[in-house]
Amino acid sequence: MRAWFMGKHAREKFLLLGLLVAAAVLWANDLTQRLGTTAREVTVLSSNLQTQQQWLDNRERIEAEARAAVEDLDSSRTFNSVALSAELSTIAEQTGIAETLRSSAAGTQQTAQFSVHQVELTLTRVPWENLLQFYEALSQRAPYISIEQFRLFSVRSDTSLLNAQLLVSSVEITTP
C-alpha cells in the first residue's frame, strides 16, 4: 500500500490525504454526536430510575395514605361518568346556565381502588353571577367532584358576559 501511495503524483497524494482527513472529520463528528446522545439518554434514564426508586421506597406510605383517603369517602356519594354528567347538568340548570353549557367526556383513569372520571365543560356568554353560583355549587360537592382546570375569557362584544372552559373530575370508589 505504501509503494502504491509513494508512486502517485504529489497532487494525487494531497487529494488522497485530503479525502482521508475529511472522512476522519466526518467520522469523528458522527461519533461525537452519538456519544452526546448516549450521554443524555443515560442521564435521563438515571433520573427516571431515581424517581421510580423514590416511589418504590415510599410505596407503603403512599398505599397507607390512599387507604386512609378512600376510607374517608362515602361510596354512595361518588359519581360514575354518567352520574357526573347528570350532576353537572343539574347544577347548570339550578344556576341558570344550562343553555350555555356544552360538555364532553374527557376519559376515565382506573386503579384497583377507584376510578377518576373527567368531563370538559364549555360555558359561553355567561353572566359573572351565574358563573360564580355554578363554581360555588361545584365546590360544595368536593372531594367527590373537583375542578382540575378553569380558564376564563371575556366576551369582547359584551364585557358583562364571560366564556369559561373547565375540566371537572369525579372519584368513583371501585368495589372489588
MDTraj code that builds the backbone (N, CA, C; nanometers):
import mdtraj as md
import numpy as np

residues = "MET ARG ALA TRP PHE MET GLY LYS HIS ALA ARG GLU LYS PHE LEU LEU LEU GLY LEU LEU VAL ALA ALA ALA VAL LEU TRP ALA ASN ASP LEU THR GLN ARG LEU GLY THR THR ALA ARG GLU VAL THR VAL LEU SER SER ASN LEU GLN THR GLN GLN GLN TRP LEU ASP ASN ARG GLU ARG ILE GLU ALA GLU ALA ARG ALA ALA VAL GLU ASP LEU ASP SER SER ARG THR PHE ASN SER VAL ALA LEU SER ALA GLU LEU SER THR ILE ALA GLU GLN THR GLY ILE ALA GLU THR LEU ARG SER SER ALA ALA GLY THR GLN GLN THR ALA GLN PHE SER VAL HIS GLN VAL GLU LEU THR LEU THR ARG VAL PRO TRP GLU ASN LEU LEU GLN PHE TYR GLU ALA LEU SER GLN ARG ALA PRO TYR ILE SER ILE GLU GLN PHE ARG LEU PHE SER VAL ARG SER ASP THR SER LEU LEU ASN ALA GLN LEU LEU VAL SER SER VAL GLU ILE THR THR PRO".split()
xyz = np.array([
    [0.0831, -0.1177, 0.0000],
    [0.0000, 0.0000, 0.0000],
    [0.0881, 0.1249, 0.0000],
    [0.1982, 0.1194, 0.0760],
    [0.2875, 0.2348, 0.0828],
    [0.3523, 0.2603, -0.0527],
    [0.3934, 0.1551, -0.1212],
    [0.4567, 0.1699, -0.2523],
    [0.3572, 0.2304, -0.3513],
    [0.2325, 0.1886, -0.3445],
    [0.1291, 0.2425, -0.4327],
    [0.1119, 0.3917, -0.4078],
    [0.1065, 0.4305, -0.2789],
    [0.0879, 0.5708, -0.2434],
    [0.2080, 0.6536, -0.2869],
    [0.3305, 0.6041, -0.2640],
    [0.4516, 0.6793, -0.2989],
    [0.4674, 0.6937, -0.4503],
    [0.4052, 0.6031, -0.5252],
    [0.4144, 0.6092, -0.6697],
    [0.3204, 0.7116, -0.7305],
    [0.2397, 0.7772, -0.6553],
    [0.1447, 0.8764, -0.7053],
    [0.2108, 1.0125, -0.7128],
    [0.1509, 1.0973, -0.7951],
    [0.1972, 1.2358, -0.8049],
    [0.1633, 1.3109, -0.6764],
    [0.2311, 1.4214, -0.6560],
    [0.2143, 1.4998, -0.5332],
    [0.0699, 1.5487, -0.5168],
    [0.0074, 1.5953, -0.6266],
    [-0.1309, 1.6443, -0.6133],
    [-0.2263, 1.5290, -0.5828],
    [-0.2021, 1.4078, -0.6352],
    [-0.2845, 1.2917, -0.6037],
    [-0.2676, 1.2539, -0.4571],
    [-0.1420, 1.2615, -0.4083],
    [-0.1177, 1.2342, -0.2665],
    [-0.1941, 1.3337, -0.1797],
    [-0.1874, 1.4619, -0.2195],
    [-0.2556, 1.5669, -0.1440],
    [-0.4074, 1.5441, -0.1434],
    [-0.4650, 1.5101, -0.2597],
    [-0.6083, 1.4826, -0.2686],
    [-0.6466, 1.3601, -0.1852],
    [-0.5693, 1.2548, -0.1931],
    [-0.5984, 1.1347, -0.1132],
    [-0.5911, 1.1644, 0.0365],
    [-0.4881, 1.2389, 0.0760],
    [-0.4776, 1.2769, 0.2177],
    [-0.5947, 1.3664, 0.2586],
    [-0.6348, 1.4593, 0.1697],
    [-0.7494, 1.5463, 0.1977],
    [-0.8776, 1.4665, 0.2158],
    [-0.9000, 1.3692, 0.1267],
    [-1.0183, 1.2832, 0.1391],
    [-1.0138, 1.2016, 0.2677],
    [-0.8970, 1.1523, 0.3011],
    [-0.8814, 1.0745, 0.4237],
    [-0.9086, 1.1610, 0.5474],
    [-0.8568, 1.2827, 0.5473],
    [-0.8808, 1.3747, 0.6595],
    [-1.0288, 1.4110, 0.6676],
    [-1.0935, 1.4386, 0.5524],
    [-1.2369, 1.4718, 0.5509],
    [-1.3199, 1.3558, 0.6052],
    [-1.2871, 1.2347, 0.5627],
    [-1.3587, 1.1167, 0.6127],
    [-1.3383, 1.1019, 0.7634],
    [-1.2162, 1.1264, 0.8108],
    [-1.1881, 1.1160, 0.9541],
    [-1.2652, 1.2213, 1.0326],
    [-1.2752, 1.3436, 0.9789],
    [-1.3506, 1.4509, 1.0462],
    [-1.4988, 1.4147, 1.0522],
    [-1.5545, 1.3669, 0.9421],
    [-1.6955, 1.3268, 0.9412],
    [-1.7206, 1.2132, 1.0400],
    [-1.6337, 1.1157, 1.0417],
    [-1.6490, 1.0040, 1.1335],
    [-1.6404, 1.0517, 1.2788],
    [-1.5448, 1.1402, 1.3084],
    [-1.5291, 1.1917, 1.4451],
    [-1.6508, 1.2736, 1.4860],
    [-1.7045, 1.3529, 1.3924],
    [-1.8234, 1.4325, 1.4215],
    [-1.9426, 1.3423, 1.4533],
    [-1.9629, 1.2395, 1.3721],
    [-2.0721, 1.1449, 1.3953],
    [-2.0543, 1.0728, 1.5284],
    [-1.9317, 1.0333, 1.5576],
    [-1.9033, 0.9657, 1.6841],
    [-1.9324, 1.0580, 1.8029],
    [-1.8945, 1.1838, 1.7920],
    [-1.9203, 1.2816, 1.8988],
    [-2.0701, 1.3002, 1.9208],
    [-2.1444, 1.3102, 1.8118],
    [-2.2897, 1.3256, 1.8240],
    [-2.3532, 1.2036, 1.8897],
    [-2.3114, 1.0860, 1.8490],
    [-2.3663, 0.9639, 1.9091],
    [-2.3303, 0.9525, 2.0564],
    [-2.2074, 0.9887, 2.0914],
    [-2.1664, 0.9856, 2.2324],
    [-2.2465, 1.0864, 2.3142],
    [-2.2711, 1.2054, 2.2577],
    [-2.3514, 1.3059, 2.3269],
    [-2.4941, 1.2592, 2.3480],
    [-2.5525, 1.1988, 2.2447],
    [-2.6889, 1.1455, 2.2557],
    [-2.6943, 1.0352, 2.3605],
    [-2.5983, 0.9482, 2.3599],
    [-2.5935, 0.8393, 2.4579],
    [-2.5778, 0.8945, 2.5989],
    [-2.4937, 0.9950, 2.6161],
    [-2.4745, 1.0547, 2.7490],
    [-2.6037, 1.1183, 2.7979],
    [-2.6771, 1.1895, 2.7099],
    [-2.8054, 1.2500, 2.7501],
    [-2.9070, 1.1420, 2.7862],
    [-2.9119, 1.0348, 2.7088],
    [-3.0047, 0.9251, 2.7379],
    [-2.9720, 0.8590, 2.8713],
    [-2.8446, 0.8421, 2.8995],
    [-2.8034, 0.7829, 3.0274],
    [-2.8442, 0.8742, 3.1425],
    [-2.8277, 1.0045, 3.1261],
    [-2.8670, 1.0999, 3.2300],
    [-3.0175, 1.0949, 3.2552],
    [-3.0958, 1.0961, 3.1480],
    [-3.2419, 1.0905, 3.1618],
    [-3.2835, 0.9583, 3.2248],
    [-3.2248, 0.8497, 3.1808],
    [-3.2577, 0.7190, 3.2357],
    [-3.2227, 0.7107, 3.3837],
    [-3.1071, 0.7637, 3.4214],
    [-3.0676, 0.7635, 3.5625],
    [-3.1657, 0.8437, 3.6462],
    [-3.2071, 0.9583, 3.5946],
    [-3.3045, 1.0419, 3.6653],
    [-3.4380, 0.9690, 3.6803],
    [-3.4826, 0.9042, 3.5726],
    [-3.6081, 0.8275, 3.5800],
    [-3.5977, 0.7126, 3.6795],
    [-3.4857, 0.6451, 3.6800],
    [-3.4671, 0.5340, 3.7735],
    [-3.4660, 0.5834, 3.9188],
    [-3.4039, 0.6987, 3.9431],
    [-3.4036, 0.7543, 4.0787],
    [-3.5449, 0.7905, 4.1222],
    [-3.6223, 0.8512, 4.0316],
    [-3.7609, 0.8874, 4.0631],
    [-3.8430, 0.7620, 4.0916],
    [-3.8274, 0.6601, 4.0093],
    [-3.9005, 0.5357, 4.0318],
    [-3.8606, 0.4711, 4.1640],
    [-3.7330, 0.4767, 4.1972],
    [-3.6873, 0.4193, 4.3234],
    [-3.7467, 0.4941, 4.4417],
    [-3.7597, 0.6265, 4.4298],
    [-3.8224, 0.7039, 4.5380],
    [-3.9677, 0.6622, 4.5560],
    [-4.0395, 0.6431, 4.4442],
    [-4.1782, 0.5973, 4.4543],
    [-4.1841, 0.4586, 4.5191],
    [-4.0942, 0.3703, 4.4783],
    [-4.0929, 0.2357, 4.5361],
    [-4.0562, 0.2387, 4.6839],
    [-3.9602, 0.3227, 4.7220],
    [-3.9208, 0.3344, 4.8620],
    [-4.0354, 0.3869, 4.9483],
    [-4.1212, 0.4713, 4.8913],
    [-4.2327, 0.5316, 4.9655],
    [-4.3638, 0.4576, 4.9416],
    [-4.3575, 0.3397, 4.8816],
    [-4.4776, 0.2656, 4.8456],
    [-4.5710, 0.2411, 4.9635],
    [-4.5171, 0.1952, 5.0737],
    [-4.6019, 0.1633, 5.1885],
    [-4.6724, 0.2876, 5.2413],
    [-4.6007, 0.3995, 5.2489],
    [-4.6612, 0.5242, 5.2966],
    [-4.7700, 0.5718, 5.1998],
    [-4.7430, 0.5633, 5.0700],
    [-4.8398, 0.6073, 4.9686],
    [-4.9648, 0.5206, 4.9737],
    [-4.9462, 0.3891, 4.9850],
    [-5.0616, 0.2991, 4.9928],
    [-5.1429, 0.3249, 5.1191],
    [-5.0759, 0.3513, 5.2304],
    [-5.1468, 0.3804, 5.3554],
    [-5.2264, 0.5102, 5.3428],
    [-5.1665, 0.6109, 5.2827],
    [-5.2376, 0.7380, 5.2631],
    [-5.3564, 0.7203, 5.1686],
    [-5.3412, 0.6390, 5.0654],
    [-5.4513, 0.6135, 4.9722],
    [-5.5652, 0.5396, 5.0425],
    [-5.5298, 0.4398, 5.1247],
    [-5.6339, 0.3678, 5.2000],
    [-5.7070, 0.4619, 5.2953],
    [-5.6329, 0.5489, 5.3633],
    [-5.6945, 0.6438, 5.4565],
    [-5.7854, 0.7417, 5.3823],
    [-5.7425, 0.7868, 5.2662],
    [-5.8236, 0.8803, 5.1885],
    [-5.9518, 0.8133, 5.1392],
    [-5.9412, 0.6893, 5.0951],
    [-6.0584, 0.6172, 5.0459],
    [-6.1544, 0.5865, 5.1602],
    [-6.1024, 0.5589, 5.2794],
    [-6.1894, 0.5302, 5.3942],
    [-6.2738, 0.6505, 5.4315],
    [-6.2231, 0.7722, 5.4083],
    [-6.2971, 0.8933, 5.4404],
    [-6.4069, 0.9237, 5.3394],
    [-6.4025, 0.8589, 5.2244],
    [-6.5028, 0.8844, 5.1216],
    [-6.6247, 0.7955, 5.1428],
    [-6.7420, 0.8524, 5.1175],
    [-6.8672, 0.7791, 5.1242],
    [-6.8977, 0.7294, 4.9836],
    [-6.8933, 0.5976, 4.9633],
    [-6.9086, 0.5425, 4.8281],
    [-7.0447, 0.5762, 4.7672],
    [-7.1451, 0.6022, 4.8497],
    [-7.2770, 0.6352, 4.7955],
    [-7.2804, 0.7767, 4.7366],
    [-7.1817, 0.8605, 4.7710],
    [-7.1781, 0.9985, 4.7205],
    [-7.0833, 1.0137, 4.6021],
    [-7.0175, 0.9052, 4.5591],
    [-6.9260, 0.9150, 4.4456],
    [-7.0053, 0.9096, 4.3152],
    [-6.9417, 0.9525, 4.2074],
    [-7.0090, 0.9643, 4.0784],
    [-6.9368, 0.8814, 3.9732],
    [-7.0140, 0.8035, 3.8963],
    [-6.9566, 0.7418, 3.7776],
    [-6.9671, 0.8443, 3.6645],
    [-6.9238, 0.8111, 3.5450],
    [-6.9197, 0.9106, 3.4378],
    [-7.0584, 0.9616, 3.3996],
    [-7.1576, 0.8734, 3.3981],
    [-7.2937, 0.9148, 3.3638],
    [-7.3518, 1.0027, 3.4739],
    [-7.3318, 0.9622, 3.5990],
    [-7.3839, 1.0406, 3.7110],
    [-7.3152, 1.1773, 3.7185],
    [-7.1864, 1.1834, 3.6842],
    [-7.1157, 1.3114, 3.6837],
    [-7.1764, 1.4053, 3.5801],
    [-7.1997, 1.3565, 3.4599],
    [-7.2611, 1.4403, 3.3563],
    [-7.4002, 1.4864, 3.3979],
    [-7.4768, 1.3966, 3.4576],
    [-7.6113, 1.4333, 3.5036],
    [-7.6042, 1.5380, 3.6150],
    [-7.5110, 1.5213, 3.7071],
    [-7.4966, 1.6166, 3.8172],
    [-7.4542, 1.7543, 3.7658],
    [-7.3635, 1.7573, 3.6702],
    [-7.3209, 1.8848, 3.6121],
    [-7.4362, 1.9536, 3.5403],
    [-7.5181, 1.8764, 3.4702],
    [-7.6361, 1.9332, 3.4031],
    [-7.7345, 1.9884, 3.5047],
    [-7.7539, 1.9171, 3.6150],
    [-7.8440, 1.9628, 3.7205],
    [-7.7942, 2.0928, 3.7823],
    [-7.6669, 2.0996, 3.8110],
    [-7.6091, 2.2219, 3.8685],
    [-7.6233, 2.3377, 3.7700],
    [-7.5993, 2.3113, 3.6419],
    [-7.6133, 2.4162, 3.5407],
    [-7.7576, 2.4646, 3.5325],
    [-7.8506, 2.3727, 3.5427],
    [-7.9935, 2.4089, 3.5400],
    [-8.0292, 2.4945, 3.6615],
    [-7.9795, 2.4561, 3.7788],
    [-8.0085, 2.5302, 3.9022],
    [-7.9482, 2.6703, 3.9007],
    [-7.8365, 2.6881, 3.8349],
    [-7.7695, 2.8178, 3.8337],
    [-7.8040, 2.9007, 3.7099],
    [-7.8911, 2.8498, 3.6233],
    [-7.9402, 2.9261, 3.5094],
    [-7.8458, 2.9332, 3.3913],
    [-7.7562, 2.8379, 3.3787],
    [-7.6626, 2.8412, 3.2662],
    [-7.6713, 2.7150, 3.1801],
    [-7.7778, 2.6395, 3.1939],
    [-7.7889, 2.5119, 3.1215],
    [-7.7856, 2.5316, 2.9707],
    [-7.8455, 2.6400, 2.9214],
    [-7.8492, 2.6604, 2.7762],
    [-7.7142, 2.7009, 2.7189],
    [-7.6214, 2.7439, 2.8026],
    [-7.4882, 2.7841, 2.7546],
    [-7.3836, 2.6751, 2.7757],
    [-7.4237, 2.5633, 2.8353],
    [-7.3301, 2.4574, 2.8719],
    [-7.3154, 2.3544, 2.7601],
    [-7.1903, 2.3255, 2.7252],
    [-7.1577, 2.2130, 2.6372],
    [-7.0595, 2.1262, 2.7135],
    [-7.0803, 1.9956, 2.7092],
    [-6.9894, 1.9065, 2.7820],
    [-6.9514, 1.7883, 2.6956],
    [-6.8326, 1.7345, 2.7255],
    [-6.7879, 1.6128, 2.6573],
    [-6.7008, 1.5342, 2.7546],
    [-6.7147, 1.4039, 2.7502],
    [-6.6350, 1.3170, 2.8371],
    [-6.4893, 1.3253, 2.7954],
    [-6.4007, 1.3391, 2.8963],
    [-6.2573, 1.3523, 2.8675],
    [-6.1801, 1.2265, 2.9036],
    [-6.2487, 1.1235, 2.9500],
    [-6.1804, 0.9977, 2.9776],
    [-6.1915, 0.9549, 3.1225],
    [-6.1464, 0.8330, 3.1465],
    [-6.1506, 0.7731, 3.2793],
    [-6.0168, 0.7073, 3.3077],
    [-5.9679, 0.7293, 3.4289],
    [-5.8464, 0.6620, 3.4756],
    [-5.8877, 0.5672, 3.5865],
    [-5.8446, 0.4423, 3.5771],
    [-5.8854, 0.3426, 3.6749],
    [-5.7660, 0.2881, 3.7510],
    [-5.7872, 0.2655, 3.8805],
    [-5.6911, 0.1952, 3.9636],
    [-5.7668, 0.0812, 4.0311],
    [-5.6997, 0.0099, 4.1170],
    [-5.7644, -0.1022, 4.1847],
    [-5.8718, -0.0543, 4.2822],
    [-5.8536, 0.0664, 4.3389],
    [-5.9447, 0.1136, 4.4425],
    [-6.0498, 0.2118, 4.3938],
    [-6.0197, 0.2882, 4.2910],
    [-6.1152, 0.3881, 4.2455],
    [-6.0945, 0.4233, 4.0992],
    [-6.1933, 0.4943, 4.0443],
    [-6.1867, 0.5445, 3.9069],
    [-6.2035, 0.6963, 3.9123],
    [-6.1321, 0.7647, 3.8272],
    [-6.1448, 0.9099, 3.8167],
    [-6.2002, 0.9402, 3.6777],
    [-6.3189, 1.0008, 3.6752],
    [-6.3856, 1.0356, 3.5502],
    [-6.3677, 1.1849, 3.5262],
    [-6.3451, 1.2234, 3.4004],
    [-6.3262, 1.3641, 3.3673],
    [-6.4237, 1.4070, 3.2589],
    [-6.4714, 1.5322, 3.2730],
    [-6.5620, 1.5914, 3.1754],
    [-6.5118, 1.7315, 3.1448],
    [-6.5077, 1.7658, 3.0162],
    [-6.4717, 1.9007, 2.9748],
    [-6.6002, 1.9809, 2.9569],
    [-6.6044, 2.0983, 3.0186],
    [-6.7215, 2.1856, 3.0095],
    [-6.6824, 2.3139, 2.9382],
    [-6.7719, 2.3623, 2.8546],
    [-6.7542, 2.4925, 2.7909],
    [-6.8806, 2.5731, 2.8164],
    [-6.8622, 2.6887, 2.8770],
    [-6.9727, 2.7797, 2.9054],
    [-6.9515, 2.9046, 2.8209],
    [-7.0534, 2.9447, 2.7461],
    [-7.0392, 3.0613, 2.6594],
    [-7.1402, 3.1685, 2.6970],
    [-7.0896, 3.2927, 2.7003],
    [-7.1717, 3.4111, 2.7237],
    [-7.2542, 3.3985, 2.8522],
    [-7.1828, 3.3784, 2.9630],
    [-7.2449, 3.3589, 3.0928],
    [-7.2213, 3.4833, 3.1795],
    [-7.3234, 3.5326, 3.2487],
    [-7.3018, 3.6432, 3.3434],
    [-7.2151, 3.5966, 3.4613],
    [-7.1375, 3.6876, 3.5161],
    [-7.0456, 3.6563, 3.6266],
    [-7.1195, 3.5948, 3.7451],
    [-7.2337, 3.6478, 3.7814],
    [-7.3073, 3.5978, 3.8975],
    [-7.3452, 3.4507, 3.8805],
    [-7.3931, 3.4156, 3.7615],
    [-7.4308, 3.2758, 3.7359],
    [-7.3086, 3.1840, 3.7372],
    [-7.1987, 3.2314, 3.6807],
    [-7.0754, 3.1528, 3.6798],
    [-7.0246, 3.1307, 3.8218],
    [-7.0326, 3.2335, 3.9043],
    [-6.9911, 3.2208, 4.0437],
    [-7.0799, 3.1219, 4.1180],
    [-7.2102, 3.1263, 4.0944],
    [-7.3019, 3.0294, 4.1563],
    [-7.2683, 2.8868, 4.1130],
    [-7.2384, 2.8693, 3.9852],
    [-7.2012, 2.7373, 3.9333],
    [-7.0737, 2.6880, 4.0016],
    [-6.9754, 2.7743, 4.0128],
    [-6.8485, 2.7394, 4.0779],
    [-6.8711, 2.7015, 4.2245],
    [-6.9493, 2.7793, 4.2951],
    [-6.9754, 2.7504, 4.4366],
    [-7.0521, 2.6203, 4.4532],
    [-7.1466, 2.5928, 4.3629],
    [-7.2216, 2.4665, 4.3696],
    [-7.1292, 2.3472, 4.3458],
    [-7.0347, 2.3617, 4.2534],
    [-6.9365, 2.2550, 4.2314],
    [-6.8465, 2.2379, 4.3532],
    [-6.8052, 2.3484, 4.4130],
    [-6.7153, 2.3438, 4.5285],
    [-6.7800, 2.2726, 4.6469],
    [-6.9107, 2.2830, 4.6611],
    [-6.9803, 2.2171, 4.7716],
    [-6.9778, 2.0655, 4.7586],
    [-6.9519, 2.0144, 4.6412],
    [-6.9507, 1.8694, 4.6197],
    [-6.8106, 1.8091, 4.6301],
    [-6.7138, 1.8884, 4.6715],
    [-6.5764, 1.8384, 4.6911],
    [-6.5752, 1.7413, 4.8079],
    [-6.4980, 1.6390, 4.8106],
    [-6.3963, 1.5937, 4.7163],
    [-6.4504, 1.5006, 4.6086],
    [-6.5826, 1.4856, 4.6019],
    [-6.6402, 1.3915, 4.5059],
    [-6.6401, 1.4475, 4.3639],
    [-6.6493, 1.5796, 4.3513],
    [-6.6355, 1.6483, 4.2229],
    [-6.5334, 1.7585, 4.2443],
    [-6.4378, 1.7678, 4.1538],
    [-6.3368, 1.8734, 4.1673],
    [-6.3097, 1.9372, 4.0317],
    [-6.2631, 2.0610, 4.0373],
    [-6.2269, 2.1339, 3.9167],
    [-6.0766, 2.1184, 3.8983],
    [-6.0366, 2.0555, 3.7891],
    [-5.8949, 2.0332, 3.7603],
    [-5.8339, 2.1535, 3.6888],
    [-5.9080, 2.2104, 3.5951],
    [-5.8623, 2.3278, 3.5200],
    [-5.9789, 2.4235, 3.5059],
    [-5.9470, 2.5527, 3.5073],
    [-6.0504, 2.6553, 3.4926],
    [-5.9894, 2.7692, 3.4117],
    [-6.0452, 2.7952, 3.2949],
    [-5.9983, 2.9064, 3.2114],
    [-6.1154, 2.9999, 3.1870],
    [-6.0891, 3.1275, 3.2015],
    [-6.1929, 3.2286, 3.1918],
    [-6.1547, 3.3294, 3.0846],
    [-6.2502, 3.3652, 2.9991],
    [-6.2270, 3.4599, 2.8901],
    [-6.3401, 3.5619, 2.8897],
    [-6.3077, 3.6845, 2.8570],
    [-6.4123, 3.7855, 2.8446],
    [-6.4685, 3.7820, 2.7028],
    [-6.5932, 3.8223, 2.6904],
    [-6.6578, 3.8322, 2.5603],
    [-6.6349, 3.9748, 2.5122],
    [-6.5696, 3.9909, 2.4007],
    [-6.5316, 4.1245, 2.3539],
    [-6.6515, 4.2102, 2.3165],
    [-6.7536, 4.1489, 2.2620],
    [-6.8692, 4.2266, 2.2186],
    [-6.9564, 4.2713, 2.3360],
    [-6.9486, 4.1993, 2.4500],
    [-7.0278, 4.2348, 2.5685],
    [-6.9447, 4.2005, 2.6915],
    [-6.8839, 4.3004, 2.7515],
    [-6.7909, 4.2759, 2.8625],
    [-6.8607, 4.2306, 2.9904],
    [-6.9931, 4.2323, 2.9935],
    [-7.0628, 4.1829, 3.1128],
    [-7.0782, 4.0303, 3.1095],
    [-7.0411, 3.9681, 2.9975],
    [-7.0525, 3.8228, 2.9831],
    [-6.9137, 3.7598, 2.9744],
    [-6.9079, 3.6336, 3.0142],
    [-6.7807, 3.5606, 3.0159],
    [-6.7955, 3.4261, 2.9457],
    [-6.6848, 3.3755, 2.8961],
    [-6.6742, 3.2380, 2.8463],
    [-6.5816, 3.1637, 2.9413],
    [-6.6123, 3.0376, 2.9682],
    [-6.5289, 2.9596, 3.0594],
    [-6.5113, 2.8183, 3.0049],
    [-6.3930, 2.7626, 3.0317],
    [-6.3651, 2.6238, 2.9990],
    [-6.3182, 2.5562, 3.1273],
    [-6.3801, 2.4449, 3.1616],
    [-6.3459, 2.3732, 3.2831],
    [-6.3172, 2.2276, 3.2524],
    [-6.2262, 2.1701, 3.3271],
    [-6.2038, 2.0264, 3.3274],
    [-6.2429, 1.9795, 3.4670],
    [-6.3522, 1.9061, 3.4744],
    [-6.4085, 1.8626, 3.6022],
    [-6.3864, 1.7133, 3.6157],
    [-6.3511, 1.6696, 3.7368],
    [-6.3315, 1.5270, 3.7585],
    [-6.4104, 1.4807, 3.8794],
    [-6.4396, 1.3531, 3.8807],
    [-6.5089, 1.2930, 3.9942],
    [-6.4427, 1.1600, 4.0283],
    [-6.4565, 1.1222, 4.1526],
    [-6.3999, 0.9976, 4.2008],
    [-6.5123, 0.8981, 4.2207],
    [-6.4908, 0.7772, 4.1739],
    [-6.5850, 0.6684, 4.1976],
    [-6.5091, 0.5559, 4.2653],
    [-6.5562, 0.5150, 4.3804],
    [-6.4914, 0.4058, 4.4515],
    [-6.5265, 0.2748, 4.3823],
    [-6.4263, 0.1989, 4.3459],
    [-6.4437, 0.0717, 4.2781],
    [-6.4589, -0.0374, 4.3829],
    [-6.5670, -0.1101, 4.3730],
    [-6.5875, -0.2211, 4.4666],
    [-6.5327, -0.3481, 4.4055],
    [-6.4532, -0.4235, 4.4826],
    [-6.3937, -0.5461, 4.4273],
    [-6.4942, -0.6559, 4.4045],
])
top = md.Topology()
chain = top.add_chain()
for i, resn in enumerate(residues, 1):
    res = top.add_residue(resn, chain, resSeq=i)
    for name in ("N", "CA", "C"):
        top.add_atom(name, md.element.get_by_symbol(name[0]), res)
traj = md.Trajectory(xyz[None], top)
